[in-house]
Every structure is written in C-alpha cells, then in structure tokens.
Amino acid sequence: MKKILMGTVALIALASTALTVPVAALAAFIFARFAFRGREVLYTIFTLGLLFPVAIAILPIFIMVRNLGCSTTRWASRCRRRPSAFR
C-alpha cells in the first residue's frame, strides 16, 4: 500500500511540474514582451493569486475528499483542482 501511495504522489508531482513550468514560462514571456489590452489587469489577478497560501485553498478540498473516504485513491487526485496563480 505504501509503495502504491508513493508512486501516486510521485506521478502527481511529475505531471504537475511538467504542465506548470511550460505554461508559467509562456505566460511570463508574453507579459514581458507584448503589450496588449488588459495586460495590467491580468498581471494584477495573477499577482493577487500569489497572496493566498496554497494550504488555505487545499484544506477544504482535502476535508471533502477525506469525508468521502477516498483520500488515498487516484480518483481523488484526478478530481481535485490544483490551486495556482495561473488558472
């Protein structure tokens, strides 16, 4: 059971990193190089998203999944929404 759980955690971490880094790099490039209408508004929204700790956003999701009794399954990790400044 412990090996399955560690494999699931590693899979989620690798997939999250593989998706987040390219998206964040492209967003940073666009904000740095291009001037477009709404740029400041979007930048402000992304920056405000960084003000909230991730634990505050994840806690209600964890409590809900735990109450459903599926906190150690792959289904629970697929159904959650990962909090991020780049949604």
C-alpha positions in Angstrom: 0.0 0.0 0.0 2.8 2.4 0.9 4.6 1.8 -2.5 1.3 2.5 -4.4 0.8 5.7 -2.4 4.3 6.9 -3.1 4.0 6.0 -6.7 0.8 8.1 -6.9 2.4 11.0 -5.2 5.4 10.9 -7.5 3.2 10.7 -10.6 1.2 13.7 -9.5 4.2 15.7 -8.7 5.9 15.0 -12.0 2.8 15.6 -14.0 2.1 18.9 -12.2 5.6 20.1 -12.7 5.6 19.1 -16.4 2.5 21.0 -17.0 3.0 24.1 -14.8 6.6 25.0 -15.8 5.9 25.4 -19.6 2.6 27.3 -19.0 4.2 29.6 -16.5 7.2 30.3 -18.8 4.9 31.1 -21.7 2.8 33.4 -19.6 5.9 35.2 -18.3 7.3 35.6 -21.8 4.0 37.1 -23.0 3.8 39.5 -20.1 7.4 40.6 -20.6 7.4 41.0 -24.4 4.0 42.0 -25.5 1.7 45.0 -24.8 -2.0 44.2 -25.1 -5.2 45.5 -23.7 -5.9 44.0 -20.2 -2.3 43.1 -19.6 -2.2 45.0 -16.3 -5.5 43.6 -15.1 -4.3 40.0 -15.8 -1.0 40.6 -14.2 -2.8 42.0 -11.1 -5.0 39.0 -10.9 -2.0 36.6 -11.2 -0.2 38.6 -8.5 -3.2 38.6 -6.2 -3.4 34.8 -6.6 0.1 34.6 -5.0 -1.1 36.3 -1.8 -3.0 33.3 -0.6 -1.1 30.3 0.8 -1.7 27.1 -1.0 -2.7 25.4 2.3 -5.7 27.6 2.6 -7.0 26.6 -0.8 -6.2 22.9 -0.4 -7.7 22.4 3.1 -11.4 22.4 2.1 -10.7 20.0 -0.8 -8.8 17.7 1.5 -11.6 17.6 4.1 -14.2 16.9 1.4 -12.2 14.1 -0.1 -11.4 12.6 3.3 -15.1 12.7 4.3 -15.9 10.8 1.1 -13.4 8.1 2.2 -11.2 8.2 -0.9 -8.2 10.3 0.2 -5.7 7.6 -0.9 -7.0 6.8 -4.3 -6.0 8.1 -7.7 -9.6 9.2 -8.3 -9.3 11.8 -5.6 -6.2 13.3 -7.1 -7.8 13.5 -10.5 -10.9 15.2 -9.3 -9.2 17.9 -7.3 -8.4 21.4 -8.7 -4.9 22.5 -8.2 -4.7 26.0 -6.8 -2.4 28.1 -8.8 -1.9 31.7 -9.8 -2.1 30.6 -13.5 -5.7 29.2 -13.9 
